[in-house]
Each structure stands twice: as C-alpha cells, then as structure tokens.
Amino acid sequence: MNPYDFQPAAREARIRANTPGSLAAYTRSQKSLAGGVSTALRRSAKPYPMFYSHGEGAWITDVDGNRFIDYTLAWGPLILGHAPATVNDALAAQLPKGHTFGAQHALECEAAELLCEAIPCAGKVAFANSGTEIVQVALRLARAITGRALYLKFEGHYHGWDDSVLVSYKPAAADCGSMSPIPVGTGQRPWSGAVVARWNDRASVAAAFAAHHGEISAIICEPMLCNSGCLPPLDGFLEFLRETATAEGALLIFDEVITGFRLSIGGGQAYYGVTPDLATFAKACGGGLPLSVLAGHDDYMSWIAEGKVVHAGTLNGNPLALAAAVASLRALTPGVYTRLDQLGRVLRSGLEEALRAKGVPVVTTGEGAVFQLHFQAETPREYRDTLAANKALYADFLLALLDAGVLALPDGRWYLSAAHGEDVVEETLRRVRGL
C-alpha cells in the first residue's frame, strides 16, 4: 500500500482537461512519426507526451499556454536554462554567416582551446554531434591503442544506443545475477565486446580482469552514475579504477556526457580529482545545440590526428553548435557552480523534508546540479540497490507535480540550471508541500 495518495486519477483528469492541444498534437504526430515522439524515452510521459511552444530561463510553456518550472532541462543540456541571452546572441551573430561549411572555421579553434583549458585530461579534443557517436570513437581509439577487443562497463551505466554499448543498462532484478552483457532491445548484435562489472564494487572489477586477462582495452564509466540513480563513486573507487587500468594496460574512459560542465567546469574528473585517459562530453557542453567532444592526452589523440583511427562526420564542428558552445563555456564561471551546488542542497533537503512529512520514504543522491529522488528508505550505492524504489508511487508524484506546474523526469532525476534562482526553488518547494 502506498504511504501517501497523490490522487493520480483526479490529477490525470485535470491535466487532460488543461492540455487538449498536447493531446491533439500527439494524436497527429503518431500518424507520421514513429511512436509520436523523436526518442523512445519521451513516450513514457503520463498521461501522454506534452508538446511545448517555448522556454525561458527556468520555465517552459506548453502549446496550451500552461507554464511549468522545468527540472528536465531537455534531459540535461540546458545548463544555462532555456534560451539564455548569451547563447541567443552568439547564434544570431553566426546565422547570417552560414549554418555549416563542411570545412574549417575560427570557432573550431576557439572552442577547442577553451575545452583544453577546462578539461584535465584534454591535450587535444575532437568534435562530433551526439554522445552515442563520440563514445564509439573513444572505444575504437582504445581498441587501436591496446590491440584488444573487449571493454569493461558497469551495470546501469549508459553510453549511448549503439549495439556495442546498449547492454546491462537498467536490467531487471531477475537478470542481475549474471554478469554477462544483457541487450536492452531486440535486433541488437549478439556480441558487444562488453565485460560487465558492478558500480562501486572493487571485487567485480578485479574478477573481470582476472577472467579476461590481457583482453580488456578500456574501463568506461560515468564518473557519477547519473543515468541510473545519480550514484556517486564511493571514496577511493575512481582512484581504484585509475590504478587498475594502468596496471592492466587498459585505458580509463570517463563518459562525461552528463557530468561534463554540470558538476564543474572541468567535469566529473575535476570534481573528483581523478584524471582519465579519455573522456566524452555532450549535453551541457553544447549550450542546447547538438555537440559532443572527445578529450584525451596528446599521445592518444595523435592516433586520430595521424589518421590511424577513423573519426568522421559531415556536421562535426559545425559553426552553430560551436558558437553556442563558446558562449556557454565563457558563461560557466566557478561562481555559477558554487551557486548551483548551494541551490541543489536547498532543493534536495526541501524535497526530502516535504515528502517525509507526507509519510513518503525518500532519499536523494547526486551532486550539485544533478540529483535523484529515490522513494525508498535506504540510500543506494549501486544500480541493484535502486531496484528497491517505489516506482509506482514516484509516477503518481510526477503526475501530481505536473498538475502543480512542475516538470521533472520520469526516472527520478532532477536537473538545475544557472537560471534557477532561490525564488524558483522556494516556489517549487511551496508547490510540493501543497500536493
């Protein structure tokens, strides 16, 4: 039995009454767009996927004119909030000059220099357009450098939708007993090259290398497991991965698609003080435009520079994305992160207090501008621990939030932006207390 009734039936009825435009748009889109959405993750929204007309700062407005405080932030990219003036101005300046050249331009150098200055592991960088494709470049590079075919990943970590990495991402409890790679969907190639270990579990990492001695090219991980619970590394765990990779002749790759430019200007590697060999970035680094980055030590990136490892893409380094990136990087000062960390703590503790007052068992995990609500009593340390959460109750809570004008993600993740001020956070907590 749920400890608290968020009145989902009444909430859904009211939302449906207030969002006829979204329902009409969703009905129309299903006739021409597979699933009615552009990525399957959006299809899980209740009562149906909402359609939006515009965003401004910490707020987003749907096609019916309903205004929401936004903690989804496009699943993470909008570190400065919706339509920040600094990015708008940069795009407006670039638009009349051209959208893409398929050739070199000054913004490539400017963005690359800013990235190399900010990211500890970045001797040089390479550009692409999505997290999925830049992870593939990193893994290809690791295979080339080491001459090995396998790589080690962790349960619950997400590294894109390519067949080779879309394994053991949020496996069901019944499948967690096996450390063999578990495909997420049908049609995936049967061999991914993945060796699976458990997050924050040193023994499983050691066992993986013992079972595949001399075969593993890289360890890849989110430095904080954002995609499945916002679970930070235990003290010393990232250092252990660094030491293990070096000792085993493998590369250490941080997937910083979420943590990059969200935990700090230097990403998770700067935040936790552990430097990988390679790191991948996307989301926040593009300021809302599609951009991904591979950063790595000079010795490794030379394999790309000399053409030994193929890295290609027509739209790589396009001037619109890099104009947005340069503007965003210049706006992300240390003070921004200090403020985001403070606001995150206030919001997290306020949500915990408000929900516990209603009889809801809840804990939060994460850092600064990205954290997760878990409707469970014990704080999770690895993916398997998150399976104890009351997901049905959280879905009811999410519906209640939507009815109250607060937008959050279905998996429990909350994102903050530089546009979320103290007034917005306090208004959010006021609305939560009133549910």
Phi, psi and omega in degrees: 000136178292139181288342181212140181260111177275009176054058185299323182296314180293321179298313182296320179299318181291320178297316179299320180294329184267354185231048180296330179294319178295318179297318179296319179293320179293319177300317179295315186295329181295341180282341183229342182245126184305117181077356181078004182221166183265354171209141188300332182299331183283343184289342184281353183298140180246143002282345174196163179299129178278151177247136187242152181255323181194160176229152178211116180062239181268007187240150175224143185241132181274176185291347176266001179089004177284136184251133184234143166286126191256117173248011174271320178048048178061033184066028169122333187295332192275067182295334178261005183089183181285133171048052179295143185301322183296322177284319177303316181295320180295319178292319180298325179288328183275327187309310182289347180274342181135146183271321177201149184243336189064024181206182189278155177203166189295329182296333177300313181294316183297314180294317181299319180295319178295320180292316180295328178290326186272324190265121183305321185273000190272098166281319174214166179229164172223147185253147168213202189238343181216159177297320181303311185287327182287330174296322178296323177296317181298315181291323176298317180298318179296319177297318181295315184292320184266340185071023182243152188263335188265163172217156180255130174231175184242148174307135176086343181281141182247129181231029178108176188259007176294147181309322187291339183240347182276064180224147178052036174259111183054053176293154177292159182303322182294338182264354186284349179288336181263138176262012174284149179299132181248112179299149181273327182222174178282161178085357179282148177301140185290339181243121182251343185083006183272141168244128190254134175233176182256134181298137180066020181239100183295323183298322181291327177292313179299320180295322180296316180289327177294321181285337183229050184301128178074010182246346187266122183277329187201153164257125176240136179203157163284128182298332162236131184288086183281324188286343181222055173122354184053057184259110179294159173290143172294158180308124176087353186289316179295323176298321177298318178296321178298313181294320181295314180301314180297315181295327184267001180073024178252163176268149173257122181244124172263123172274100184256029178304323177262312186290334181295126180062017173242316176282325178194171179297333178261010178077193180296328182293324175284321182297317183264350176075030177233125185259120177278176175280320179224155176211144179248142181227152172197209178048255190299334184292339181265001178059027180105351176255157182290113179206138170226158188222136166254127177241141180193167178298152183306317183300323181280317181292342177296335177296327174282315182301325182269000176081009177290325177245127184282129173225114187222170178155122183302320185265005179303130176070027181295146190294332178293312180297320182285331173297317178294320181296314180299315179298318180293313182299323180289334180276341185272081180273164176305326179298328177299317183287325175299316180292319178298320179297317180296315180296321179299319179295319179296314181294315181299310182294325178293320177294316178301313182297314183295319182286320178295328177295337178267002180088016181266121173293123183211142170225159176237150175223157177133194181216138169046249190272008174212124180212173182227140171268129176242120176276075180203166186274324185261140178287122182286147177245336178220171186306315185301328179295330183289345182290348178279351184292149178275088185289329179295318179293322178296322178299322177294319178298319180299319178295319178295320176300314180301317179297330181269003178085030177234127184254124178223166184278152184290343183267001179099355181281142175233132177248140172249153176235170177295345180275350179277105179270178179300326180294322179292317179297316180294322177295322177300311182295324177299318180292322179294318179298332182274000181291000000 
